[in-house]
Amino acid sequence: MGFHFESLDGDASAATPLSRATLADGLSRKFSEPIELPNGERLVTLRDAIAWLAKSVRASEHNVQEVQVAAYYVTEAAEHSGPMAFARIAMLKAINRDKPREVTPSRKSHHWRRRKPKRE
């Protein structure tokens, strides 16, 4: 699943390019909370996030859905002032894409029996 950045009518030349100043301002936007990486580094801005995606994700994993979604939302946040929360969540999912979900056994178990009537 790949994302293509073109206008809705399919004509890529109809899209107006952003100026370098606008894109530079967008890439300097900061996350509400820095994203902690497993190696102790922190991603503070969208520029840090794009740089991490470019250098840390193997070329064979560039088509993985989590990486594609993260690249899309970071780009949307930088170029079109998209929601930073979506970019942050997508980056967290891309960073943790190989980790299995942890199940906490301390959660309350479900009771799958019939409920007793209240008249007793």
C-alpha positions as CSV (number, residue, x, y, z in Angstrom):
1,M,0.0,0.0,0.0
2,G,1.7,3.2,-1.1
3,F,0.7,6.8,-0.8
4,H,0.8,9.0,-3.8
5,F,0.9,12.8,-3.3
6,E,-1.1,14.3,-6.2
7,S,-4.2,16.4,-6.6
8,L,-7.6,14.8,-6.4
9,D,-8.3,15.1,-10.1
10,G,-5.2,13.0,-10.9
11,D,-3.2,15.8,-12.6
12,A,0.0,16.1,-10.6
13,S,1.0,19.3,-12.4
14,A,-2.1,21.1,-11.0
15,A,-0.7,20.8,-7.4
16,T,1.0,24.0,-6.4
17,P,4.4,23.5,-4.9
18,L,5.2,24.9,-1.5
19,S,8.0,27.4,-1.1
20,R,11.1,26.3,0.8
21,A,10.3,28.8,3.6
22,T,6.9,27.3,4.2
23,L,8.2,23.7,4.2
24,A,11.1,24.7,6.5
25,D,8.6,26.3,8.9
26,G,6.5,23.1,8.8
27,L,9.3,20.8,9.5
28,S,10.3,22.8,12.5
29,R,7.0,22.2,14.2
30,K,7.4,20.4,17.6
31,F,5.5,17.4,19.0
32,S,3.5,18.1,22.2
33,E,5.8,15.6,24.0
34,P,9.1,14.4,22.6
35,I,9.0,10.8,21.3
36,E,11.5,8.6,23.1
37,L,13.3,6.1,20.9
38,P,14.5,2.7,22.2
39,N,18.2,3.8,22.1
40,G,17.5,6.8,24.3
41,E,17.3,9.5,21.6
42,R,14.4,11.8,21.3
43,L,12.4,13.0,18.4
44,V,11.3,16.6,19.1
45,T,10.4,18.1,15.6
46,L,8.9,16.8,12.4
47,R,12.4,17.2,10.8
48,D,13.7,14.7,13.4
49,A,10.9,12.3,12.7
50,I,11.5,12.4,8.9
51,A,15.2,12.0,9.4
52,W,14.7,9.0,11.7
53,L,12.4,7.4,9.1
54,A,14.9,7.9,6.4
55,K,18.0,6.6,8.2
56,S,16.7,4.0,10.6
57,V,14.1,2.1,8.7
58,R,15.6,-0.5,6.4
59,A,14.8,-0.2,2.7
60,S,13.0,-3.5,2.7
61,E,10.6,-2.1,5.3
62,H,9.7,1.1,3.5
63,N,6.5,-0.5,2.2
64,V,5.3,-1.6,5.6
65,Q,2.0,-0.1,6.4
66,E,3.0,1.5,9.7
67,V,6.0,3.2,8.0
68,Q,3.9,4.4,5.1
69,V,1.3,5.9,7.4
70,A,3.9,7.6,9.6
71,A,5.6,9.2,6.5
72,Y,2.2,10.3,5.2
73,Y,1.0,12.0,8.5
74,V,4.4,13.6,9.2
75,T,4.4,15.0,5.7
76,E,0.8,16.2,6.0
77,A,1.6,17.9,9.3
78,A,4.7,19.7,7.8
79,E,3.2,20.7,4.4
80,H,-0.4,21.3,5.1
81,S,-0.5,22.1,8.9
82,G,-2.1,18.7,9.6
83,P,-2.8,17.4,13.1
84,M,0.4,16.8,15.1
85,A,-1.4,14.2,17.2
86,F,-1.8,12.0,14.2
87,A,1.8,12.4,13.2
88,R,2.9,11.5,16.8
89,I,0.7,8.4,17.0
90,A,1.8,7.2,13.6
91,M,5.5,7.6,14.5
92,L,5.0,5.7,17.7
93,K,3.4,2.9,15.8
94,A,6.2,2.9,13.2
95,I,8.8,2.8,16.0
96,N,7.1,-0.1,17.8
97,R,6.1,-2.0,14.6
98,D,8.2,-5.1,15.5
99,K,7.2,-5.4,19.1
100,P,4.4,-7.7,20.0
101,R,1.5,-6.3,22.1
102,E,1.8,-7.0,25.8
103,V,-1.1,-8.6,27.5
104,T,-1.5,-7.7,31.2
105,P,-2.8,-10.7,33.1
106,S,-3.9,-8.4,36.0
107,R,-7.0,-7.2,34.0
108,K,-10.3,-8.3,35.3
109,S,-11.6,-11.4,33.6
110,H,-15.0,-11.4,31.9
111,H,-17.9,-13.3,33.4
112,W,-19.7,-15.1,30.5
113,R,-22.5,-16.6,32.5
114,R,-26.1,-15.5,32.7
115,R,-27.0,-12.7,35.1
116,K,-29.2,-13.6,38.1
117,P,-32.6,-11.8,38.3
118,K,-32.8,-9.0,40.9
119,R,-35.7,-10.5,42.8
120,E,-33.6,-12.6,45.0
